[in-house]
């Protein structure tokens, strides 16, 4: 019995010593240069590069003398993002004159359906909403558009516009 315990202990010690060494996995590339074949086991696969939700404002064709824009938010993150709205209103926007005085707010004096709505955005997908500005007098204005989803108030876009 003592011989069996000594043999097993010796096998375990010998096996442990064999695993403690370093191996040289170097190889030669096409040019004959030595390259290391070792890999870092702590590295993780990244897949999609980490990003953010990217809001944009794109000017469209003018319709009946009114400016039309398209508000887009693209999911550039590594995960699906769910936008949660508490009403039928998806975006809101304001128009301010050159002095910073608000001349129009889309949601002012309007009512929206009250229903919770969830819109999932997979990686690379976009949420798009069109907006039509009211007829404005000639001058310089600042258009500010934002998403009204719960907890998503940082997705604002501002654009200076000039009405001839």
Secondary structure, DSSP 8 states (H G I E B T S, - for coil): -HHHHHHHHHHHHHHHHHHTS-----EE-TTS-EE-----TT-----S----EEEEEEE---BTTB-EEEEEEEE-SSS-EEEEESSS--EEEEEEETTS-EEEETTTT-------EEEEE-TT-EEEEEEE-----SEEEEEEEEE-STT-TT-EEEEEEEE-
